[in-house]
Amino acid sequence: NRSSCAALQPDDRMALGREGRIQVVPRGRTLVWEGEDAMLVANVIEGVLKLSTSTSDGREQIVGVVYPSDFIGRPFGERSQHSVTALVDSRVCLFPRAAFDRFAHDHPELEHRLLNRALDELDRARRWMLLLGRKSATERVASFLLDLSQRLAETGGGVEPALDSFELPLDRQQSADVLGLTIETVSRQMSALRAAQVIDLPGRRSLQILDRARLTAMAGD
């Protein structure tokens, strides 16, 4: 319901579906490599994947995370701007880019939906610039957890309530990379939130938000 294809009429969705295929992407597998020809685009059906880029000396920087219903790839583009790797076992609906481009050109409602998604991503990137440029470590971690709780809930139509309990798709090092912090700082902040009974960490990747109002206040929002 939330994917780009939702803008299409049922017959058109079926026609587009015939151009694509479902692919399972196991945790840790890279679906698209940075700099390679942009041969594929995809909708995320389930799972979480990271978008990353590398510096000339091989250091990785995570530049985004995609969730169910998000779109992967750049229609009408020739090169992949980042690598796409599954953080958990995932499933995507994969399309050859050329076929998708032709289909989108013939269906303005799909192009319009893609434009809206691109603008949403731009707004999200601008908010993230504020987080990285102005917020403290505590505010960054709190904002990150709130964002995860909302994005992981957005798997159907409409606006779903944010999750209070979920599995963290990123480990501490990946979270640190996303937030521009060290792994030690992220660990300290998570421990402080737990000690303050704002969150609980019942398992290695499990997280529970105990006091959303306080977490929101700590995020500076």
Backbone as CSV, one residue per row, in Angstrom:
resi,resn,N_x,N_y,N_z,CA_x,CA_y,CA_z,C_x,C_y,C_z
1,ASN,0.805,-1.213,0.000,0.000,0.000,0.000,0.841,1.268,0.000
2,ARG,2.033,1.201,0.551,2.880,2.388,0.656,3.932,2.456,-0.446
3,SER,4.062,1.435,-1.242,5.121,1.411,-2.241,4.790,2.336,-3.401
4,SER,5.793,2.594,-4.242,5.594,3.446,-5.411,4.526,2.879,-6.335
5,CYS,4.440,1.565,-6.399,3.482,0.911,-7.302,2.040,1.120,-6.870
6,ALA,1.815,1.578,-5.638,0.448,1.772,-5.154,-0.285,2.845,-5.939
7,ALA,0.453,3.695,-6.662,-0.184,4.744,-7.457,-0.869,4.182,-8.703
8,LEU,-0.576,2.943,-9.059,-1.080,2.366,-10.299,-2.432,1.686,-10.106
9,GLN,-3.186,1.600,-11.192,-4.411,0.819,-11.202,-4.051,-0.668,-11.152
10,PRO,-4.966,-1.520,-10.668,-4.653,-2.947,-10.533,-4.102,-3.589,-11.805
11,ASP,-4.683,-3.299,-12.956,-4.187,-3.899,-14.203,-2.770,-3.444,-14.515
12,ASP,-2.497,-2.164,-14.245,-1.153,-1.643,-14.495,-0.146,-2.235,-13.518
13,ARG,-0.581,-2.450,-12.258,0.310,-3.088,-11.282,0.668,-4.494,-11.721
14,MET,-0.312,-5.205,-12.256,-0.040,-6.555,-12.736,0.916,-6.533,-13.920
15,ALA,0.750,-5.547,-14.793,1.647,-5.428,-15.949,3.068,-5.120,-15.502
16,LEU,3.210,-4.230,-14.534,4.542,-3.934,-14.012,5.123,-5.145,-13.301
17,GLY,4.256,-5.873,-12.574,4.728,-7.055,-11.862,5.322,-8.098,-12.790
18,ARG,4.802,-8.169,-14.001,5.348,-9.132,-14.963,6.760,-8.759,-15.400
19,GLU,7.146,-7.506,-15.199,8.506,-7.070,-15.536,9.505,-7.397,-14.428
20,GLY,8.979,-7.701,-13.238,9.861,-7.879,-12.093,9.870,-9.295,-11.561
21,ARG,10.628,-9.482,-10.483,10.698,-10.781,-9.816,11.032,-10.554,-8.348
22,ILE,10.588,-11.489,-7.543,10.897,-11.428,-6.119,12.260,-12.063,-5.870
23,GLN,13.089,-11.388,-5.099,14.406,-11.946,-4.771,14.644,-11.862,-3.276
24,VAL,15.114,-12.954,-2.717,15.534,-12.975,-1.320,16.972,-12.479,-1.233
25,VAL,17.216,-11.562,-0.296,18.566,-11.028,-0.088,18.983,-11.377,1.342
26,PRO,19.798,-12.413,1.530,20.201,-12.810,2.883,20.999,-11.704,3.575
27,ARG,20.938,-11.720,4.880,21.696,-10.746,5.680,23.170,-10.749,5.264
28,GLY,23.690,-9.552,5.031,25.094,-9.398,4.671,25.368,-9.416,3.178
29,ARG,24.393,-9.796,2.354,24.623,-9.835,0.908,24.377,-8.458,0.304
30,THR,25.237,-8.071,-0.635,25.099,-6.795,-1.327,24.289,-6.993,-2.605
31,LEU,23.234,-6.212,-2.732,22.355,-6.290,-3.890,22.873,-5.433,-5.036
32,VAL,23.396,-4.261,-4.701,23.912,-3.306,-5.695,25.243,-2.788,-5.179
33,TRP,26.220,-2.650,-6.069,27.536,-2.132,-5.698,27.696,-0.693,-6.174
34,GLU,28.301,0.120,-5.340,28.569,1.509,-5.680,29.418,1.600,-6.954
35,GLY,29.009,2.484,-7.854,29.798,2.754,-9.050,29.517,1.843,-10.230
36,GLU,28.759,0.753,-10.013,28.483,-0.140,-11.129,27.321,0.406,-11.956
37,ASP,27.145,-0.127,-13.157,26.026,0.292,-13.991,24.719,0.062,-13.247
38,ALA,23.831,1.066,-13.299,22.549,0.976,-12.601,21.593,0.135,-13.435
39,MET,21.688,-1.178,-13.282,20.894,-2.104,-14.087,19.567,-2.459,-13.434
40,LEU,19.444,-2.217,-12.123,18.282,-2.694,-11.383,17.699,-1.599,-10.499
41,VAL,16.383,-1.667,-10.276,15.712,-0.905,-9.227,14.828,-1.897,-8.476
42,ALA,14.370,-1.510,-7.293,13.604,-2.477,-6.498,12.732,-1.782,-5.468
43,ASN,11.641,-2.444,-5.118,10.845,-2.092,-3.943,11.197,-3.073,-2.827
44,VAL,11.331,-2.571,-1.613,11.578,-3.439,-0.466,10.241,-4.011,0.010
45,ILE,10.159,-5.322,0.071,8.945,-5.987,0.551,9.034,-6.227,2.052
46,GLU,10.141,-6.775,2.489,10.359,-6.959,3.927,11.853,-6.941,4.193
47,GLY,12.195,-6.572,5.437,13.609,-6.498,5.802,14.099,-5.065,5.880
48,VAL,15.388,-4.901,6.106,16.038,-3.601,6.222,17.386,-3.697,5.510
49,LEU,17.703,-2.691,4.687,18.966,-2.676,3.948,19.654,-1.333,4.160
50,LYS,20.971,-1.339,4.078,21.726,-0.095,4.250,22.232,0.398,2.900
51,LEU,22.322,1.712,2.773,22.954,2.360,1.636,24.298,2.874,2.124
52,SER,25.361,2.525,1.435,26.687,2.918,1.906,27.564,3.353,0.749
53,THR,28.549,4.165,1.083,29.550,4.591,0.117,30.921,4.454,0.765
54,SER,31.962,4.395,-0.036,33.311,4.171,0.497,34.238,5.302,0.105
55,THR,35.165,5.622,1.006,36.198,6.603,0.708,37.302,5.937,-0.108
56,SER,38.228,6.742,-0.595,39.291,6.211,-1.449,40.179,5.213,-0.725
57,ASP,40.254,5.288,0.621,41.091,4.347,1.372,40.278,3.166,1.914
58,GLY,39.022,3.024,1.447,38.256,1.836,1.784,37.342,1.944,2.981
59,ARG,37.300,3.094,3.638,36.402,3.252,4.782,34.965,3.377,4.298
60,GLU,34.052,2.708,5.013,32.645,2.731,4.637,31.891,3.787,5.443
61,GLN,30.982,4.477,4.770,30.066,5.390,5.444,28.641,5.006,5.072
62,ILE,27.835,4.708,6.076,26.420,4.421,5.834,25.704,5.753,5.625
63,VAL,25.046,5.891,4.480,24.396,7.156,4.142,22.875,7.061,4.196
64,GLY,22.352,5.890,4.461,20.909,5.740,4.559,20.513,4.323,4.893
65,VAL,19.270,4.166,5.321,18.702,2.862,5.628,17.334,2.798,4.967
66,VAL,17.015,1.687,4.310,15.716,1.541,3.645,14.928,0.427,4.311
67,TYR,13.617,0.619,4.342,12.693,-0.230,5.066,11.610,-0.740,4.105
68,PRO,10.728,-1.647,4.580,9.637,-2.121,3.720,8.844,-0.972,3.107
69,SER,8.560,-1.105,1.820,7.858,-0.143,0.952,8.789,0.913,0.375
70,ASP,10.030,1.002,0.846,10.970,1.967,0.271,11.444,1.507,-1.103
71,PHE,11.923,2.472,-1.877,12.381,2.224,-3.241,13.906,2.267,-3.269
72,ILE,14.497,1.319,-3.969,15.955,1.237,-4.094,16.338,1.493,-5.547
73,GLY,17.357,2.292,-5.747,17.849,2.527,-7.097,17.443,3.889,-7.607
74,ARG,17.994,4.219,-8.752,17.767,5.538,-9.331,17.245,5.396,-10.751
75,PRO,15.923,5.490,-10.930,15.404,5.435,-12.300,16.010,6.546,-13.152
76,PHE,16.224,6.242,-14.403,16.755,7.195,-15.371,18.211,7.578,-15.078
77,GLY,18.875,6.849,-14.192,20.281,7.096,-13.903,21.138,5.995,-14.495
78,GLU,22.419,6.267,-14.673,23.303,5.307,-15.320,24.231,4.593,-14.357
79,ARG,24.537,5.210,-13.214,25.471,4.619,-12.264,24.859,4.559,-10.880
80,SER,25.188,3.513,-10.145,24.753,3.406,-8.761,25.606,4.324,-7.897
81,GLN,24.957,5.141,-7.099,25.676,6.111,-6.270,26.125,5.524,-4.940
82,HIS,25.614,4.331,-4.595,25.990,3.703,-3.330,25.738,2.205,-3.418
83,SER,26.324,1.479,-2.500,26.067,0.049,-2.389,24.824,-0.173,-1.533
84,VAL,24.104,-1.260,-1.813,22.901,-1.613,-1.059,23.103,-3.016,-0.500
85,THR,23.115,-3.141,0.827,23.418,-4.405,1.491,22.354,-4.703,2.532
86,ALA,21.915,-5.952,2.599,20.884,-6.350,3.559,21.463,-6.396,4.975
87,LEU,20.777,-5.725,5.905,21.152,-5.775,7.315,20.504,-6.966,8.016
88,VAL,19.362,-7.387,7.503,18.667,-8.587,7.980,18.200,-9.342,6.737
89,ASP,17.770,-10.575,6.902,17.206,-11.300,5.761,16.055,-10.485,5.178
90,SER,16.104,-10.230,3.882,15.154,-9.312,3.260,14.594,-9.902,1.972
91,ARG,13.490,-9.325,1.511,12.919,-9.668,0.209,12.627,-8.375,-0.539
92,VAL,12.961,-8.368,-1.819,12.721,-7.199,-2.645,12.013,-7.617,-3.931
93,CYS,11.289,-6.664,-4.522,10.706,-6.852,-5.844,11.622,-6.128,-6.818
94,LEU,12.311,-6.902,-7.645,13.415,-6.412,-8.458,12.973,-6.206,-9.902
95,PHE,13.356,-5.052,-10.476,13.013,-4.741,-11.866,14.268,-4.370,-12.651
96,PRO,14.384,-4.791,-13.904,15.424,-4.225,-14.769,15.161,-2.726,-14.917
97,ARG,16.192,-1.912,-14.734,15.978,-0.461,-14.738,15.417,0.029,-16.069
98,ALA,15.917,-0.480,-17.172,15.453,-0.004,-18.475,13.959,-0.260,-18.651
99,ALA,13.500,-1.457,-18.254,12.081,-1.774,-18.374,11.254,-0.905,-17.437
100,PHE,11.754,-0.674,-16.232,11.036,0.172,-15.279,10.963,1.608,-15.792
101,ASP,12.067,2.107,-16.357,12.080,3.467,-16.901,11.028,3.627,-17.990
102,ARG,10.955,2.651,-18.880,9.965,2.726,-19.960,8.548,2.727,-19.387
103,PHE,8.314,1.859,-18.417,6.989,1.761,-17.824,6.628,3.072,-17.123
104,ALA,7.560,3.636,-16.360,7.290,4.883,-15.649,7.020,6.026,-16.628
105,HIS,7.735,6.051,-17.734,7.533,7.096,-18.734,6.113,7.046,-19.292
106,ASP,5.548,5.834,-19.397,4.203,5.669,-19.951,3.103,5.795,-18.898
107,HIS,3.502,5.933,-17.623,2.513,6.019,-16.539,2.873,7.202,-15.636
108,PRO,2.369,8.394,-15.977,2.725,9.609,-15.222,2.424,9.512,-13.734
109,GLU,1.400,8.716,-13.356,1.076,8.607,-11.934,2.214,7.939,-11.161
110,LEU,2.926,7.022,-11.821,4.075,6.389,-11.181,5.238,7.372,-11.094
111,GLU,5.469,8.120,-12.155,6.518,9.147,-12.115,6.234,10.154,-11.003
112,HIS,4.962,10.539,-10.847,4.591,11.505,-9.808,4.868,10.926,-8.420
113,ARG,4.548,9.650,-8.233,4.797,8.999,-6.943,6.301,8.949,-6.664
114,LEU,7.095,8.640,-7.680,8.544,8.601,-7.511,9.098,9.979,-7.166
115,LEU,8.539,11.029,-7.788,8.973,12.386,-7.461,8.662,12.722,-6.015
116,ASN,7.460,12.364,-5.571,7.107,12.628,-4.173,8.035,11.895,-3.223
117,ARG,8.390,10.664,-3.572,9.317,9.904,-2.729,10.689,10.569,-2.694
118,ALA,11.135,11.050,-3.847,12.430,11.725,-3.896,12.423,12.979,-3.020
119,LEU,11.325,13.717,-3.029,11.224,14.914,-2.193,11.162,14.550,-0.715
120,ASP,10.470,13.457,-0.386,10.449,12.986,1.002,11.859,12.619,1.465
121,GLU,12.611,11.945,0.585,13.984,11.585,0.927,14.849,12.827,1.111
122,LEU,14.610,13.852,0.293,15.353,15.105,0.444,15.046,15.750,1.788
123,ASP,13.770,15.781,2.171,13.408,16.337,3.483,14.064,15.541,4.608
124,ARG,14.077,14.201,4.469,14.692,13.362,5.494,16.200,13.627,5.575
125,ALA,16.826,13.811,4.422,18.266,14.090,4.401,18.573,15.432,5.062
126,ARG,17.717,16.411,4.858,17.934,17.720,5.487,17.783,17.631,7.001
127,ARG,16.787,16.848,7.454,16.652,16.655,8.907,17.874,15.945,9.470
128,TRP,18.414,14.999,8.697,19.586,14.267,9.160,20.813,15.182,9.216
129,MET,20.895,16.149,8.298,21.987,17.125,8.338,21.930,17.930,9.637
130,LEU,20.719,18.292,10.068,20.569,18.996,11.342,21.034,18.112,12.483
131,LEU,20.634,16.834,12.453,21.029,15.909,13.513,22.546,15.810,13.603
132,LEU,23.205,15.629,12.462,24.654,15.438,12.464,25.405,16.733,12.758
133,GLY,24.819,17.849,12.350,25.547,19.108,12.479,25.337,19.840,13.782
134,ARG,24.178,19.661,14.417,23.841,20.500,15.564,23.488,19.737,16.833
135,LYS,23.075,18.488,16.717,22.590,17.795,17.903,23.723,17.137,18.684
136,SER,23.512,17.025,20.001,24.478,16.352,20.871,24.375,14.845,20.679
137,ALA,25.317,14.116,21.306,25.298,12.655,21.202,23.997,12.087,21.757
138,THR,23.532,12.623,22.896,22.280,12.147,23.478,21.118,12.394,22.527
139,GLU,21.056,13.589,21.942,19.976,13.926,21.017,20.032,13.052,19.765
140,ARG,21.227,12.756,19.290,21.359,11.917,18.090,20.827,10.508,18.336
141,VAL,21.232,9.901,19.427,20.806,8.531,19.716,19.304,8.482,19.957
142,ALA,18.775,9.447,20.709,17.339,9.476,20.968,16.553,9.669,19.668
143,SER,17.007,10.572,18.812,16.338,10.797,17.528,16.384,9.556,16.659
144,PHE,17.511,8.875,16.682,17.691,7.660,15.886,16.720,6.564,16.319
145,LEU,16.571,6.375,17.622,15.658,5.346,18.131,14.201,5.684,17.803
146,LEU,13.841,6.949,17.892,12.485,7.358,17.536,12.220,7.147,16.050
147,ASP,13.209,7.462,15.226,13.061,7.269,13.787,12.898,5.784,13.463
148,LEU,13.708,4.940,14.088,13.580,3.499,13.873,12.197,2.997,14.278
149,SER,11.701,3.459,15.416,10.412,2.969,15.914,9.280,3.332,14.964
150,GLN,9.415,4.477,14.272,8.383,4.878,13.321,8.546,4.173,11.985
151,ARG,9.771,4.143,11.455,9.979,3.575,10.125,9.705,2.078,10.102
152,LEU,10.032,1.370,11.176,9.786,-0.070,11.222,8.299,-0.391,11.328
153,ALA,7.503,0.606,11.726,6.058,0.399,11.813,5.361,0.642,10.492
154,GLU,6.025,1.302,9.556,5.388,1.730,8.311,5.452,0.636,7.261
155,THR,4.673,-0.422,7.481,4.697,-1.541,6.546,3.364,-1.737,5.843
156,GLY,2.373,-0.930,6.170,1.067,-1.047,5.519,0.579,0.302,5.072
157,GLY,-0.706,0.408,4.731,-1.262,1.674,4.294,-1.544,2.581,5.476
158,GLY,-1.674,3.867,5.201,-2.002,4.822,6.238,-0.821,5.114,7.144
159,VAL,-1.137,5.694,8.301,-0.107,6.058,9.277,-0.229,5.120,10.465
160,GLU,0.758,4.276,10.680,0.713,3.314,11.763,1.345,3.905,13.021
161,PRO,0.880,3.487,14.198,1.533,3.948,15.428,2.960,3.404,15.505
162,ALA,3.842,4.213,16.030,5.241,3.801,16.156,5.344,2.599,17.092
163,LEU,6.347,1.783,16.837,6.559,0.590,17.652,7.235,0.958,18.969
164,ASP,6.800,0.327,20.045,7.470,0.486,21.331,8.483,-0.630,21.575
165,SER,8.347,-1.753,20.864,9.297,-2.858,20.981,9.690,-3.307,19.584
166,PHE,10.986,-3.451,19.334,11.455,-3.863,18.011,12.887,-4.377,18.101
167,GLU,13.302,-5.030,17.033,14.674,-5.511,16.920,15.509,-4.462,16.199
168,LEU,16.642,-4.111,16.747,17.530,-3.144,16.111,18.152,-3.759,14.860
169,PRO,17.944,-3.179,13.669,18.519,-3.749,12.453,20.008,-3.467,12.308
170,LEU,20.515,-2.462,13.007,21.926,-2.109,12.939,22.603,-2.477,14.252
171,ASP,23.845,-2.963,14.159,24.603,-3.206,15.378,25.188,-1.878,15.868
172,ARG,25.913,-1.921,16.992,26.404,-0.679,17.598,27.373,0.060,16.664
173,GLN,28.244,-0.690,15.970,29.185,-0.027,15.075,28.465,0.630,13.900
174,GLN,27.494,-0.059,13.330,26.733,0.523,12.228,25.931,1.739,12.687
175,SER,25.357,1.648,13.873,24.628,2.793,14.420,25.569,3.980,14.604
176,ALA,26.771,3.705,15.096,27.754,4.772,15.273,28.121,5.411,13.938
177,ASP,28.270,4.585,12.900,28.602,5.115,11.574,27.494,6.021,11.054
178,VAL,26.256,5.601,11.240,25.120,6.403,10.784,25.060,7.738,11.524
179,LEU,25.353,7.718,12.822,25.182,8.901,13.664,26.416,9.787,13.741
180,GLY,27.516,9.362,13.133,28.740,10.153,13.204,29.343,10.166,14.590
181,LEU,29.210,9.050,15.316,29.745,8.918,16.661,30.671,7.714,16.726
182,THR,31.351,7.552,17.844,32.143,6.349,18.058,31.251,5.272,18.661
183,ILE,31.668,4.016,18.525,30.883,2.917,19.095,30.825,3.037,20.613
184,GLU,31.899,3.554,21.222,31.902,3.714,22.680,30.852,4.740,23.115
185,THR,30.722,5.833,22.336,29.740,6.856,22.676,28.321,6.317,22.546
186,VAL,28.051,5.577,21.479,26.723,4.985,21.304,26.411,4.039,22.459
187,SER,27.373,3.205,22.845,27.150,2.265,23.943,26.875,2.993,25.251
188,ARG,27.623,4.068,25.506,27.404,4.851,26.737,26.012,5.475,26.744
189,GLN,25.606,6.011,25.613,24.300,6.659,25.533,23.165,5.651,25.715
190,MET,23.308,4.489,25.109,22.284,3.453,25.264,22.203,2.999,26.722
191,SER,23.362,2.830,27.361,23.380,2.422,28.766,22.751,3.495,29.652
192,ALA,23.015,4.773,29.329,22.438,5.862,30.124,20.922,5.912,29.969
193,LEU,20.426,5.695,28.757,18.979,5.671,28.530,18.330,4.511,29.289
194,ARG,19.036,3.404,29.321,18.512,2.250,30.060,18.517,2.511,31.561
195,ALA,19.590,3.087,32.062,19.674,3.380,33.491,18.600,4.378,33.916
196,ALA,18.255,5.294,33.013,17.217,6.294,33.299,15.820,5.731,33.093
197,GLN,15.720,4.459,32.719,14.449,3.762,32.484,13.629,4.424,31.365
198,VAL,14.342,4.979,30.390,13.692,5.506,29.194,13.515,4.381,28.176
199,ILE,14.501,3.479,28.128,14.425,2.300,27.269,14.835,1.078,28.074
200,ASP,14.554,-0.092,27.507,15.081,-1.338,28.047,15.728,-2.098,26.899
201,LEU,16.709,-2.923,27.230,17.429,-3.716,26.241,17.347,-5.180,26.670
202,PRO,16.208,-5.818,26.428,16.009,-7.182,26.928,16.828,-8.247,26.226
203,GLY,17.359,-7.949,25.044,18.170,-8.905,24.303,19.297,-8.194,23.580
204,ARG,20.132,-8.971,22.884,21.300,-8.373,22.210,20.887,-7.325,21.192
205,ARG,19.798,-7.544,20.469,19.319,-6.590,19.473,17.935,-6.033,19.819
206,SER,17.309,-6.550,20.875,15.949,-6.129,21.218,15.981,-4.801,21.961
207,LEU,15.000,-3.948,21.640,14.887,-2.655,22.327,13.427,-2.371,22.622
208,GLN,13.165,-1.846,23.803,11.816,-1.459,24.194,11.840,-0.020,24.686
209,ILE,10.959,0.806,24.140,10.825,2.191,24.592,9.852,2.210,25.764
210,LEU,10.341,2.617,26.931,9.527,2.628,28.143,8.847,3.974,28.369
211,ASP,9.514,5.052,27.935,8.970,6.397,28.161,9.199,7.216,26.891
212,ARG,8.229,7.157,25.970,8.376,7.836,24.675,8.438,9.367,24.849
213,ALA,7.678,9.911,25.783,7.665,11.361,25.984,9.056,11.863,26.388
214,ARG,9.690,11.161,27.319,11.038,11.571,27.746,12.043,11.378,26.624
215,LEU,11.913,10.291,25.858,12.824,10.051,24.740,12.683,11.171,23.705
216,THR,11.444,11.583,23.452,11.211,12.666,22.497,11.817,13.971,22.990
217,ALA,11.678,14.242,24.281,12.270,15.442,24.857,13.789,15.409,24.765
218,MET,14.368,14.234,25.005,15.814,14.087,24.937,16.330,14.212,23.504
219,ALA,15.462,13.959,22.530,15.850,14.088,21.125,15.895,15.548,20.690
220,GLY,15.355,16.438,21.503,15.365,17.852,21.149,14.296,18.209,20.143
221,ASP,13.278,17.361,20.007,12.200,17.612,19.040,11.005,18.297,19.708
